Amino acid sequence: MKHDMNTEERLKHAQLTKEAKTKTDGDENFQYLVRGPVWDRKIIKIRKGKKTGKGVEKGQLHPG
């Protein structure tokens, strides 16, 4: 089995993932994730949902 990313892309992804984790640890309202195609990875910010007995609070994932 082979990686779809070359060594440079894997290193960049690891660096962005570490940065996103650091940002997430410092923010209790948002989570930071690495997304995008391999050649254009970026960190995105999403609101954390409050856990309830039935999963994520209404309105956080799907409107309506």
PDB file with one MODEL, atoms N, CA, C and O in Angstrom:
MODEL        1
ATOM      1  N   MET A   1       0.843  -1.158   0.000  1.00  0.00           N
ATOM      2  CA  MET A   1       0.000   0.000   0.000  1.00  0.00           C
ATOM      3  C   MET A   1       0.901   1.238   0.000  1.00  0.00           C
ATOM      4  O   MET A   1       1.896   1.288   0.723  1.00  0.00           O
ATOM      5  N   LYS A   2       0.545   2.243  -0.820  1.00  0.00           N
ATOM      6  CA  LYS A   2       1.347   3.452  -0.935  1.00  0.00           C
ATOM      7  C   LYS A   2       0.560   4.665  -0.472  1.00  0.00           C
ATOM      8  O   LYS A   2      -0.669   4.690  -0.535  1.00  0.00           O
ATOM      9  N   HIS A   3       1.289   5.669  -0.005  1.00  0.00           N
ATOM     10  CA  HIS A   3       0.675   6.942   0.335  1.00  0.00           C
ATOM     11  C   HIS A   3       0.300   7.680  -0.939  1.00  0.00           C
ATOM     12  O   HIS A   3       0.954   7.520  -1.969  1.00  0.00           O
ATOM     13  N   ASP A   4      -0.754   8.489  -0.871  1.00  0.00           N
ATOM     14  CA  ASP A   4      -1.133   9.333  -1.995  1.00  0.00           C
ATOM     15  C   ASP A   4      -0.351  10.642  -1.992  1.00  0.00           C
ATOM     16  O   ASP A   4      -0.432  11.423  -2.939  1.00  0.00           O
ATOM     17  N   MET A   5       0.406  10.876  -0.922  1.00  0.00           N
ATOM     18  CA  MET A   5       1.169  12.114  -0.798  1.00  0.00           C
ATOM     19  C   MET A   5       2.661  11.805  -0.823  1.00  0.00           C
ATOM     20  O   MET A   5       3.108  10.762  -0.345  1.00  0.00           O
ATOM     21  N   ASN A   6       3.421  12.745  -1.396  1.00  0.00           N
ATOM     22  CA  ASN A   6       4.868  12.566  -1.355  1.00  0.00           C
ATOM     23  C   ASN A   6       5.386  13.029   0.010  1.00  0.00           C
ATOM     24  O   ASN A   6       4.612  13.511   0.837  1.00  0.00           O
ATOM     25  N   THR A   7       6.666  12.886   0.240  1.00  0.00           N
ATOM     26  CA  THR A   7       7.255  13.182   1.545  1.00  0.00           C
ATOM     27  C   THR A   7       7.020  14.630   1.958  1.00  0.00           C
ATOM     28  O   THR A   7       6.664  14.899   3.106  1.00  0.00           O
ATOM     29  N   GLU A   8       7.215  15.550   1.041  1.00  0.00           N
ATOM     30  CA  GLU A   8       7.024  16.974   1.346  1.00  0.00           C
ATOM     31  C   GLU A   8       5.569  17.263   1.742  1.00  0.00           C
ATOM     32  O   GLU A   8       5.315  18.006   2.691  1.00  0.00           O
ATOM     33  N   GLU A   9       4.627  16.678   1.015  1.00  0.00           N
ATOM     34  CA  GLU A   9       3.204  16.876   1.322  1.00  0.00           C
ATOM     35  C   GLU A   9       2.838  16.273   2.679  1.00  0.00           C
ATOM     36  O   GLU A   9       2.051  16.857   3.423  1.00  0.00           O
ATOM     37  N   ARG A  10       3.399  15.115   3.001  1.00  0.00           N
ATOM     38  CA  ARG A  10       3.134  14.493   4.309  1.00  0.00           C
ATOM     39  C   ARG A  10       3.671  15.355   5.450  1.00  0.00           C
ATOM     40  O   ARG A  10       3.016  15.501   6.482  1.00  0.00           O
ATOM     41  N   LEU A  11       4.859  15.924   5.264  1.00  0.00           N
ATOM     42  CA  LEU A  11       5.442  16.788   6.291  1.00  0.00           C
ATOM     43  C   LEU A  11       4.603  18.050   6.490  1.00  0.00           C
ATOM     44  O   LEU A  11       4.376  18.477   7.622  1.00  0.00           O
ATOM     45  N   LYS A  12       4.141  18.646   5.383  1.00  0.00           N
ATOM     46  CA  LYS A  12       3.302  19.840   5.473  1.00  0.00           C
ATOM     47  C   LYS A  12       1.988  19.510   6.181  1.00  0.00           C
ATOM     48  O   LYS A  12       1.515  20.284   7.013  1.00  0.00           O
ATOM     49  N   HIS A  13       1.398  18.354   5.847  1.00  0.00           N
ATOM     50  CA  HIS A  13       0.148  17.930   6.484  1.00  0.00           C
ATOM     51  C   HIS A  13       0.354  17.726   7.986  1.00  0.00           C
ATOM     52  O   HIS A  13      -0.485  18.140   8.786  1.00  0.00           O
ATOM     53  N   ALA A  14       1.446  17.101   8.367  1.00  0.00           N
ATOM     54  CA  ALA A  14       1.741  16.873   9.785  1.00  0.00           C
ATOM     55  C   ALA A  14       1.916  18.196  10.523  1.00  0.00           C
ATOM     56  O   ALA A  14       1.451  18.347  11.653  1.00  0.00           O
ATOM     57  N   GLN A  15       2.586  19.150   9.888  1.00  0.00           N
ATOM     58  CA  GLN A  15       2.792  20.462  10.498  1.00  0.00           C
ATOM     59  C   GLN A  15       1.453  21.181  10.687  1.00  0.00           C
ATOM     60  O   GLN A  15       1.199  21.746  11.751  1.00  0.00           O
ATOM     61  N   LEU A  16       0.598  21.163   9.660  1.00  0.00           N
ATOM     62  CA  LEU A  16      -0.712  21.808   9.764  1.00  0.00           C
ATOM     63  C   LEU A  16      -1.586  21.126  10.814  1.00  0.00           C
ATOM     64  O   LEU A  16      -2.315  21.800  11.541  1.00  0.00           O
ATOM     65  N   THR A  17      -1.520  19.800  10.900  1.00  0.00           N
ATOM     66  CA  THR A  17      -2.299  19.057  11.891  1.00  0.00           C
ATOM     67  C   THR A  17      -1.863  19.432  13.305  1.00  0.00           C
ATOM     68  O   THR A  17      -2.701  19.604  14.191  1.00  0.00           O
ATOM     69  N   LYS A  18      -0.569  19.558  13.512  1.00  0.00           N
ATOM     70  CA  LYS A  18      -0.049  19.944  14.827  1.00  0.00           C
ATOM     71  C   LYS A  18      -0.509  21.358  15.185  1.00  0.00           C
ATOM     72  O   LYS A  18      -0.901  21.620  16.322  1.00  0.00           O
ATOM     73  N   GLU A  19      -0.460  22.260  14.214  1.00  0.00           N
ATOM     74  CA  GLU A  19      -0.905  23.638  14.433  1.00  0.00           C
ATOM     75  C   GLU A  19      -2.406  23.688  14.742  1.00  0.00           C
ATOM     76  O   GLU A  19      -2.835  24.432  15.623  1.00  0.00           O
ATOM     77  N   ALA A  20      -3.199  22.897  14.017  1.00  0.00           N
ATOM     78  CA  ALA A  20      -4.645  22.850  14.246  1.00  0.00           C
ATOM     79  C   ALA A  20      -4.956  22.306  15.635  1.00  0.00           C
ATOM     80  O   ALA A  20      -5.858  22.807  16.307  1.00  0.00           O
ATOM     81  N   LYS A  21      -4.229  21.297  16.067  1.00  0.00           N
ATOM     82  CA  LYS A  21      -4.450  20.724  17.402  1.00  0.00           C
ATOM     83  C   LYS A  21      -4.122  21.740  18.485  1.00  0.00           C
ATOM     84  O   LYS A  21      -4.840  21.841  19.480  1.00  0.00           O
ATOM     85  N   THR A  22      -3.050  22.489  18.301  1.00  0.00           N
ATOM     86  CA  THR A  22      -2.673  23.520  19.264  1.00  0.00           C
ATOM     87  C   THR A  22      -3.758  24.591  19.362  1.00  0.00           C
ATOM     88  O   THR A  22      -4.112  25.024  20.459  1.00  0.00           O
ATOM     89  N   LYS A  23      -4.283  25.017  18.211  1.00  0.00           N
ATOM     90  CA  LYS A  23      -5.353  26.017  18.206  1.00  0.00           C
ATOM     91  C   LYS A  23      -6.615  25.477  18.872  1.00  0.00           C
ATOM     92  O   LYS A  23      -7.278  26.194  19.622  1.00  0.00           O
ATOM     93  N   THR A  24      -6.950  24.216  18.602  1.00  0.00           N
ATOM     94  CA  THR A  24      -8.146  23.602  19.180  1.00  0.00           C
ATOM     95  C   THR A  24      -8.022  23.498  20.694  1.00  0.00           C
ATOM     96  O   THR A  24      -8.989  23.755  21.411  1.00  0.00           O
ATOM     97  N   ASP A  25      -6.851  23.126  21.188  1.00  0.00           N
ATOM     98  CA  ASP A  25      -6.636  23.004  22.631  1.00  0.00           C
ATOM     99  C   ASP A  25      -6.811  24.342  23.344  1.00  0.00           C
ATOM    100  O   ASP A  25      -7.183  24.371  24.517  1.00  0.00           O
ATOM    101  N   GLY A  26      -6.548  25.445  22.651  1.00  0.00           N
ATOM    102  CA  GLY A  26      -6.654  26.763  23.259  1.00  0.00           C
ATOM    103  C   GLY A  26      -8.008  27.424  23.089  1.00  0.00           C
ATOM    104  O   GLY A  26      -8.202  28.543  23.564  1.00  0.00           O
ATOM    105  N   ASP A  27      -8.953  26.768  22.428  1.00  0.00           N
ATOM    106  CA  ASP A  27     -10.260  27.369  22.146  1.00  0.00           C
ATOM    107  C   ASP A  27     -11.361  26.374  22.479  1.00  0.00           C
ATOM    108  O   ASP A  27     -11.442  25.308  21.869  1.00  0.00           O
ATOM    109  N   GLU A  28     -12.202  26.715  23.437  1.00  0.00           N
ATOM    110  CA  GLU A  28     -13.241  25.763  23.845  1.00  0.00           C
ATOM    111  C   GLU A  28     -14.503  25.847  22.991  1.00  0.00           C
ATOM    112  O   GLU A  28     -15.373  24.985  23.118  1.00  0.00           O
ATOM    113  N   ASN A  29     -14.635  26.856  22.123  1.00  0.00           N
ATOM    114  CA  ASN A  29     -15.834  27.008  21.305  1.00  0.00           C
ATOM    115  C   ASN A  29     -15.665  26.528  19.869  1.00  0.00           C
ATOM    116  O   ASN A  29     -16.655  26.258  19.188  1.00  0.00           O
ATOM    117  N   PHE A  30     -14.441  26.419  19.406  1.00  0.00           N
ATOM    118  CA  PHE A  30     -14.197  26.049  18.016  1.00  0.00           C
ATOM    119  C   PHE A  30     -13.190  24.911  17.921  1.00  0.00           C
ATOM    120  O   PHE A  30     -12.359  24.708  18.806  1.00  0.00           O
ATOM    121  N   GLN A  31     -13.292  24.174  16.814  1.00  0.00           N
ATOM    122  CA  GLN A  31     -12.351  23.104  16.516  1.00  0.00           C
ATOM    123  C   GLN A  31     -11.694  23.442  15.187  1.00  0.00           C
ATOM    124  O   GLN A  31     -12.362  23.916  14.268  1.00  0.00           O
ATOM    125  N   TYR A  32     -10.421  23.209  15.078  1.00  0.00           N
ATOM    126  CA  TYR A  32      -9.668  23.497  13.863  1.00  0.00           C
ATOM    127  C   TYR A  32      -9.281  22.180  13.200  1.00  0.00           C
ATOM    128  O   TYR A  32      -8.748  21.283  13.853  1.00  0.00           O
ATOM    129  N   LEU A  33      -9.553  22.067  11.899  1.00  0.00           N
ATOM    130  CA  LEU A  33      -9.282  20.845  11.149  1.00  0.00           C
ATOM    131  C   LEU A  33      -8.482  21.165   9.897  1.00  0.00           C
ATOM    132  O   LEU A  33      -8.561  22.276   9.373  1.00  0.00           O
ATOM    133  N   VAL A  34      -7.715  20.202   9.419  1.00  0.00           N
ATOM    134  CA  VAL A  34      -6.965  20.347   8.172  1.00  0.00           C
ATOM    135  C   VAL A  34      -7.812  19.747   7.059  1.00  0.00           C
ATOM    136  O   VAL A  34      -8.170  18.570   7.105  1.00  0.00           O
ATOM    137  N   ARG A  35      -8.129  20.557   6.067  1.00  0.00           N
ATOM    138  CA  ARG A  35      -8.977  20.114   4.964  1.00  0.00           C
ATOM    139  C   ARG A  35      -8.424  20.626   3.641  1.00  0.00           C
ATOM    140  O   ARG A  35      -7.540  21.482   3.616  1.00  0.00           O
ATOM    141  N   GLY A  36      -8.946  20.098   2.552  1.00  0.00           N
ATOM    142  CA  GLY A  36      -8.577  20.546   1.221  1.00  0.00           C
ATOM    143  C   GLY A  36      -7.812  19.484   0.463  1.00  0.00           C
ATOM    144  O   GLY A  36      -7.375  18.484   1.032  1.00  0.00           O
ATOM    145  N   PRO A  37      -7.655  19.716  -0.831  1.00  0.00           N
ATOM    146  CA  PRO A  37      -6.889  18.762  -1.639  1.00  0.00           C
ATOM    147  C   PRO A  37      -5.427  18.743  -1.203  1.00  0.00           C
ATOM    148  O   PRO A  37      -4.945  19.683  -0.571  1.00  0.00           O
ATOM    149  N   VAL A  38      -4.746  17.692  -1.539  1.00  0.00           N
ATOM    150  CA  VAL A  38      -3.360  17.483  -1.102  1.00  0.00           C
ATOM    151  C   VAL A  38      -2.469  18.673  -1.457  1.00  0.00           C
ATOM    152  O   VAL A  38      -1.594  19.036  -0.670  1.00  0.00           O
ATOM    153  N   TRP A  39      -2.668  19.275  -2.598  1.00  0.00           N
ATOM    154  CA  TRP A  39      -1.801  20.363  -3.041  1.00  0.00           C
ATOM    155  C   TRP A  39      -2.198  21.717  -2.433  1.00  0.00           C
ATOM    156  O   TRP A  39      -1.476  22.699  -2.607  1.00  0.00           O
ATOM    157  N   ASP A  40      -3.334  21.784  -1.722  1.00  0.00           N
ATOM    158  CA  ASP A  40      -3.797  23.052  -1.148  1.00  0.00           C
ATOM    159  C   ASP A  40      -4.431  22.830   0.222  1.00  0.00           C
ATOM    160  O   ASP A  40      -5.582  23.210   0.439  1.00  0.00           O
ATOM    161  N   ARG A  41      -3.691  22.219   1.150  1.00  0.00           N
ATOM    162  CA  ARG A  41      -4.202  21.968   2.495  1.00  0.00           C
ATOM    163  C   ARG A  41      -4.325  23.285   3.243  1.00  0.00           C
ATOM    164  O   ARG A  41      -3.494  24.179   3.086  1.00  0.00           O
ATOM    165  N   LYS A  42      -5.382  23.399   4.070  1.00  0.00           N
ATOM    166  CA  LYS A  42      -5.536  24.579   4.903  1.00  0.00           C
ATOM    167  C   LYS A  42      -6.281  24.217   6.170  1.00  0.00           C
ATOM    168  O   LYS A  42      -6.945  23.183   6.242  1.00  0.00           O
ATOM    169  N   ILE A  43      -6.164  25.076   7.165  1.00  0.00           N
ATOM    170  CA  ILE A  43      -6.841  24.868   8.440  1.00  0.00           C
ATOM    171  C   ILE A  43      -8.173  25.598   8.394  1.00  0.00           C
ATOM    172  O   ILE A  43      -8.236  26.782   8.065  1.00  0.00           O
ATOM    173  N   ILE A  44      -9.243  24.872   8.729  1.00  0.00           N
ATOM    174  CA  ILE A  44     -10.557  25.496   8.806  1.00  0.00           C
ATOM    175  C   ILE A  44     -11.023  25.500  10.256  1.00  0.00           C
ATOM    176  O   ILE A  44     -10.574  24.695  11.072  1.00  0.00           O
ATOM    177  N   LYS A  45     -11.926  26.415  10.558  1.00  0.00           N
ATOM    178  CA  LYS A  45     -12.428  26.582  11.922  1.00  0.00           C
ATOM    179  C   LYS A  45     -13.918  26.254  11.921  1.00  0.00           C
ATOM    180  O   LYS A  45     -14.682  26.839  11.153  1.00  0.00           O
ATOM    181  N   ILE A  46     -14.337  25.317  12.784  1.00  0.00           N
ATOM    182  CA  ILE A  46     -15.751  24.976  12.898  1.00  0.00           C
ATOM    183  C   ILE A  46     -16.182  25.083  14.354  1.00  0.00           C
ATOM    184  O   ILE A  46     -15.393  24.868  15.274  1.00  0.00           O
ATOM    185  N   ARG A  47     -17.450  25.419  14.537  1.00  0.00           N
ATOM    186  CA  ARG A  47     -17.992  25.550  15.888  1.00  0.00           C
ATOM    187  C   ARG A  47     -18.195  24.169  16.495  1.00  0.00           C
ATOM    188  O   ARG A  47     -18.708  23.257  15.846  1.00  0.00           O
ATOM    189  N   LYS A  48     -17.780  24.032  17.754  1.00  0.00           N
ATOM    190  CA  LYS A  48     -18.003  22.776  18.471  1.00  0.00           C
ATOM    191  C   LYS A  48     -19.457  22.726  18.901  1.00  0.00           C
ATOM    192  O   LYS A  48     -20.003  23.723  19.373  1.00  0.00           O
ATOM    193  N   GLY A  49     -20.093  21.555  18.739  1.00  0.00           N
ATOM    194  CA  GLY A  49     -21.463  21.375  19.194  1.00  0.00           C
ATOM    195  C   GLY A  49     -21.490  20.962  20.649  1.00  0.00           C
ATOM    196  O   GLY A  49     -20.575  20.299  21.138  1.00  0.00           O
ATOM    197  N   LYS A  50     -22.549  21.361  21.337  1.00  0.00           N
ATOM    198  CA  LYS A  50     -22.711  20.934  22.723  1.00  0.00           C
ATOM    199  C   LYS A  50     -23.372  19.570  22.728  1.00  0.00           C
ATOM    200  O   LYS A  50     -24.396  19.369  22.074  1.00  0.00           O
ATOM    201  N   LYS A  51     -22.801  18.645  23.450  1.00  0.00           N
ATOM    202  CA  LYS A  51     -23.343  17.292  23.521  1.00  0.00           C
ATOM    203  C   LYS A  51     -24.594  17.278  24.389  1.00  0.00           C
ATOM    204  O   LYS A  51     -24.618  17.844  25.482  1.00  0.00           O
ATOM    205  N   THR A  52     -25.633  16.619  23.880  1.00  0.00           N
ATOM    206  CA  THR A  52     -26.854  16.412  24.646  1.00  0.00           C
ATOM    207  C   THR A  52     -27.103  14.918  24.680  1.00  0.00           C
ATOM    208  O   THR A  52     -26.297  14.147  24.160  1.00  0.00           O
ATOM    209  N   GLY A  53     -28.182  14.502  25.271  1.00  0.00           N
ATOM    210  CA  GLY A  53     -28.494  13.081  25.333  1.00  0.00           C
ATOM    211  C   GLY A  53     -28.732  12.466  23.967  1.00  0.00           C
ATOM    212  O   GLY A  53     -28.608  11.253  23.798  1.00  0.00           O
ATOM    213  N   LYS A  54     -29.076  13.306  22.983  1.00  0.00           N
ATOM    214  CA  LYS A  54     -29.388  12.793  21.647  1.00  0.00           C
ATOM    215  C   LYS A  54     -28.329  13.178  20.622  1.00  0.00           C
ATOM    216  O   LYS A  54     -28.628  13.246  19.429  1.00  0.00           O
ATOM    217  N   GLY A  55     -27.132  13.426  21.049  1.00  0.00           N
ATOM    218  CA  GLY A  55     -26.066  13.770  20.114  1.00  0.00           C
ATOM    219  C   GLY A  55     -25.772  15.254  20.149  1.00  0.00           C
ATOM    220  O   GLY A  55     -25.755  15.866  21.217  1.00  0.00           O
ATOM    221  N   VAL A  56     -25.540  15.832  18.983  1.00  0.00           N
ATOM    222  CA  VAL A  56     -25.185  17.240  18.903  1.00  0.00           C
ATOM    223  C   VAL A  56     -26.449  18.089  18.996  1.00  0.00           C
ATOM    224  O   VAL A  56     -27.506  17.707  18.494  1.00  0.00           O
ATOM    225  N   GLU A  57     -26.328  19.218  19.628  1.00  0.00           N
ATOM    226  CA  GLU A  57     -27.448  20.129  19.829  1.00  0.00           C
ATOM    227  C   GLU A  57     -28.112  20.488  18.501  1.00  0.00           C
ATOM    228  O   GLU A  57     -27.424  20.669  17.497  1.00  0.00           O
ATOM    229  N   LYS A  58     -29.438  20.593  18.486  1.00  0.00           N
ATOM    230  CA  LYS A  58     -30.200  20.871  17.267  1.00  0.00           C
ATOM    231  C   LYS A  58     -29.696  22.150  16.602  1.00  0.00           C
ATOM    232  O   LYS A  58     -29.424  23.146  17.272  1.00  0.00           O
ATOM    233  N   GLY A  59     -29.577  22.107  15.287  1.00  0.00           N
ATOM    234  CA  GLY A  59     -29.154  23.264  14.531  1.00  0.00           C
ATOM    235  C   GLY A  59     -27.663  23.328  14.273  1.00  0.00           C
ATOM    236  O   GLY A  59     -27.225  24.150  13.469  1.00  0.00           O
ATOM    237  N   GLN A  60     -26.878  22.504  14.913  1.00  0.00           N
ATOM    238  CA  GLN A  60     -25.437  22.562  14.726  1.00  0.00           C
ATOM    239  C   GLN A  60     -24.990  21.867  13.443  1.00  0.00           C
ATOM    240  O   GLN A  60     -24.043  22.312  12.794  1.00  0.00           O
ATOM    241  N   LEU A  61     -25.666  20.780  13.074  1.00  0.00           N
ATOM    242  CA  LEU A  61     -25.253  20.051  11.878  1.00  0.00           C
ATOM    243  C   LEU A  61     -26.141  20.337  10.679  1.00  0.00           C
ATOM    244  O   LEU A  61     -25.639  20.607   9.588  1.00  0.00           O
ATOM    245  N   HIS A  62     -27.458  20.280  10.867  1.00  0.00           N
ATOM    246  CA  HIS A  62     -28.404  20.450   9.769  1.00  0.00           C
ATOM    247  C   HIS A  62     -29.449  21.486  10.144  1.00  0.00           C
ATOM    248  O   HIS A  62     -30.028  21.412  11.228  1.00  0.00           O
ATOM    249  N   PRO A  63     -29.704  22.460   9.261  1.00  0.00           N
ATOM    250  CA  PRO A  63     -30.763  23.425   9.563  1.00  0.00           C
ATOM    251  C   PRO A  63     -32.126  22.757   9.486  1.00  0.00           C
ATOM    252  O   PRO A  63     -32.341  21.863   8.668  1.00  0.00           O
ATOM    253  N   GLY A  64     -33.040  23.189  10.334  1.00  0.00           N
ATOM    254  CA  GLY A  64     -34.421  22.696  10.256  1.00  0.00           C
ATOM    255  C   GLY A  64     -34.738  21.585  11.080  1.00  0.00           C
ATOM    256  O   GLY A  64     -35.876  21.115  11.071  1.00  0.00           O
TER     257      GLY A  64
ENDMDL
END
